Amino acid sequence: MGILWRQIYTDFNHLPTDSLMNRINPKKLKSSKWTAVNPTQKEKHFMVTRLIEEEDEIVACALEAVYSKREFVLNWQDLQDESVWLMGWK
């Protein structure tokens, strides 16, 4: 087990930094907090309020802006792009 972990860790650390993305388990997204890298209309902090499933698979999530309470739906995988979203409130 230790050798396998070292190989995975070594491989991960040699990836170009621009290819690194937020690692997300879609089942644990509910109530998670996110920060927009480029906020618009003073909407910087967001919270996942619900998950959208199709055939028992999570396909999207609803994000609610803390500032305005505006809600929108996006593909949960879009949250993996660190150039757009940061995990937590920064």
Secondary structure, 3 states (H helix, E strand, C coil): CHHHHHHHHHHHHCCCHHHCCCCCCHHHCCCCEEEEEEEECCEEEEEEEEEEEECCEEEEEEEEECCCCCEEEEEHHHHHCCCCEEECCC
